[in-house]
Amino acid sequence: MPDLHFTLVTPDKLVRSEDVHMVVVPGVEGEFGAMAGHAPVMTVLKDGPLAIYRTAGGAPETIQVSGGFAEVGEHGLTVLAESVG
């Protein structure tokens, strides 16, 4: 399966823009895993860890996010966070 293009931005800067296997997003309605081919969705973020899996079966890298939105679309996953820790 092709990789998911993942972009993480804050009001101040572009934090990440890379191809990954999967990202687990802390949405206000629950966590969800976004992979290539995921149906389009948009959600408000809750404060918590964003888990980035570079490869299938690999250990995740986590980044704390606070506030913002996440959108999965035809170009991948874009996370617009108020801040990252």
Secondary structure, DSSP 8 states (H G I E B T S, - for coil): ---EEEEEE-SS-EEEEEEESEEEEEETTEEEEEETT---EEEEB-SEEEEEESSTT---EEEEEEEEEEEEETTEEEEEEEEE-
